[in-house]
């Protein structure tokens, strides 16, 4: 995978290896060489977000062994579709984010100030 940047303009850091996340299942929220992958926002799942996601047709909490998906529980980190994060934000259900692991292309769906308001990794 070529070097990709996070929303702070720094090298993209890993989001999660347990569970293994990312469109390419490499632990990173990569956009890919052609820039089309949209699993760009590294989140920390919350019960509220998981319930919201399930209610809008994206059940992330139920294990899907046939897809090697363990199901998420609160506290898990996951590369979420950027449009889904923006939808959750509009609904007041957005999960917290890890800026260092959130791809810069997520800024096509929301702005940096909004992401910073949900950041886990700002002191």
C-alpha angles and dihedrals in degrees: 000000000000119000109282128185134230126228090274092057094252129118111291112256128211117276102194142339093180102075093019107234143180132082088271092041091236098122093257133099092235122170091206132230093295092042095232102118109102101191087108109134118082105213137180105225119234128192089245093053094045090052091048093048092050091048091057094048103268105107105191096163101063115085115240105194092178087064095039088246115143096194121247128264127193109287096032116125117226140170102244128196106264093226089052091052090050090049091051090048092053088050093049092246103102116142124229116273139217105225095194089058098039114100119240090237088071084079087075087070104035139003129261094245090058092048091048090056088063097038121135093187104055117100 
